[in-house]
Amino acid sequence: MKLYAVACVLLLGSPALAFEYIEFKSPTGNISCGLYSDGADTSVRCDMSKLVPSYTTPPPDCEFDWGSSFAVSATGKGVLACVSDPAAGPGAPVLPYGEAISMGGISCVSAKTGMTCTNAEGHGFSISKAKQRLY
């Protein structure tokens, strides 16, 4: 497996304010992701446009979209995200099957079976149209 490097980097004034954002999507376009680091924390979120939801009961405090966005930070377990904006824009580059992209201890791998994103602790998510799993 080869590491895929596509980056959109914006550096602001000082290292404390530097951040990096990489957006990418699956070859089918069904999964769109954003991998983000602000220098203190790194996280990834992937949104699905079509899926048979594995999780169906939203939390009572979520007033936005829930059930099709999955996230994990550099530490902790994968979660379902309550979101009101897309993780990546329509022009996000494709992460080809068998390729991986990494930042700040988080790695995402694209496969014909879906997208898997994992942090250094071994937590994350594995998502496909048919099934989604948090761990």
C-alpha positions in Angstrom: 0.0 0.0 0.0 1.4 3.4 -1.0 0.8 6.6 1.0 -1.2 9.1 -0.9 -0.3 12.7 -0.4 -2.7 15.4 -1.4 -2.8 18.5 0.8 -4.3 21.9 1.1 -2.2 23.8 3.6 -2.9 27.2 5.1 -0.3 28.6 7.5 -1.3 31.5 9.7 1.2 33.9 11.3 2.6 31.7 14.1 3.1 27.9 14.6 0.4 28.0 17.3 -2.1 29.1 14.6 -0.9 26.8 11.8 -3.4 24.3 10.6 -3.6 21.7 7.9 -6.7 20.4 6.1 -6.8 17.6 3.6 -10.0 16.7 1.8 -10.5 13.5 -0.2 -13.3 11.2 -1.4 -13.7 7.6 -2.4 -13.5 6.6 -6.1 -17.4 6.3 -6.2 -17.8 9.7 -4.6 -20.1 8.2 -1.9 -17.7 8.9 0.9 -16.2 12.4 1.4 -13.6 13.1 4.1 -11.8 15.9 5.7 -8.6 15.3 7.7 -7.7 18.3 10.0 -4.9 19.3 12.3 -4.7 22.6 14.2 -1.3 21.8 15.7 -2.9 20.7 19.1 -5.3 18.0 17.8 -5.9 16.0 14.7 -9.3 14.6 13.6 -11.0 13.1 10.5 -14.6 13.1 9.5 -16.1 11.2 6.7 -19.6 11.8 5.3 -21.7 9.3 3.3 -24.3 10.4 0.8 -25.9 6.9 0.3 -26.0 4.2 3.0 -28.1 1.6 4.8 -27.7 3.1 8.3 -26.2 0.9 10.9 -27.1 3.5 13.6 -30.7 4.8 13.7 -31.4 6.5 17.0 -30.0 10.1 17.0 -29.1 11.7 20.4 -31.7 14.2 21.6 -29.3 17.1 21.6 -28.5 16.9 17.9 -30.4 19.4 15.8 -28.5 18.8 12.6 -27.7 15.8 10.3 -26.8 12.6 12.2 -26.2 9.0 11.2 -24.1 9.5 8.0 -21.1 11.3 9.4 -18.3 9.5 11.2 -15.3 11.0 13.1 -12.3 10.1 15.1 -9.7 12.3 16.8 -6.1 11.4 17.5 -7.2 10.0 20.9 -10.5 8.3 21.8 -13.0 6.1 20.0 -14.8 6.7 16.7 -18.1 8.6 17.0 -21.1 9.5 14.9 -21.0 13.3 14.3 -23.8 15.7 14.4 -23.1 18.1 11.5 -24.5 20.9 9.5 -21.8 21.2 6.9 -20.0 18.8 4.5 -16.6 17.3 5.4 -15.3 18.0 1.9 -16.2 20.0 -1.1 -17.3 18.6 -4.5 -13.8 19.1 -5.9 -12.1 16.9 -3.4 -9.4 14.6 -4.9 -10.1 10.9 -5.1 -8.2 8.6 -2.7 -7.8 5.5 -5.0 -8.5 2.0 -3.7 -5.6 0.5 -1.9 -4.2 4.0 -1.0 -3.8 5.6 2.4 -3.5 9.1 3.7 -2.2 10.0 7.1 -1.7 13.0 9.4 -1.0 13.4 13.1 -1.4 9.8 14.0 -4.6 9.2 12.0 -4.6 7.1 8.9 -7.4 6.5 6.4 -7.4 3.7 3.8 -9.6 3.5 0.8 -10.8 0.1 -0.4 -13.4 -1.3 -2.7 -15.2 -2.4 0.6 -15.3 1.2 1.9 -13.2 3.6 3.9 -11.4 2.9 7.2 -9.9 5.6 9.4 -7.9 4.7 12.5 -5.9 6.6 15.2 -2.7 5.5 16.8 -4.7 3.9 19.7 -6.4 1.6 17.2 -9.8 3.4 17.4 -11.8 4.8 14.5 -14.4 3.7 12.0 -15.0 1.5 9.0 -17.7 2.6 6.7 -19.4 1.3 3.5 -22.8 1.8 1.9 -24.0 -1.5 3.4 -22.5 -1.3 7.0 -20.8 1.2 9.3 -18.8 0.3 12.4 -17.3 2.5 15.2 -14.5 1.2 17.4 
